[in-house]
Amino acid sequence: MSSQSDVATIFSTGSVALFAYAKSLLDAAGIPYIPKGEYLLNALGPALWGGSLAFVYGPMELQVSLEDESEARELLKDVKESSGDASHE
């Protein structure tokens, strides 16, 4: 994964928790990734409290090689931010 054209962004979020969860899924599957934006938000503190600074600094992203893209997207397809609607039928 040496150049921008060799990678695909497969996940983007402002949630530190979701970002960590997505990374753990990729780690467990043995898929190497490049995290983008994680260190800036963590250094600023409030991101660690469960808040989201993505509206100010942009989302955190995970990038993988093009050869791993399909498998990684499939693995993360159900990882998404909650709309806050917890209605149960």
Protein Blocks (a to p, Z undefined) as FASTA:
>chain_A
ZZfklpccfbdcfbfklmmmmmmmmmmnopacddehklmmmmnommmnopafklmnopad
ddddfklmmmmmmmmmmgccdehiacdZZ
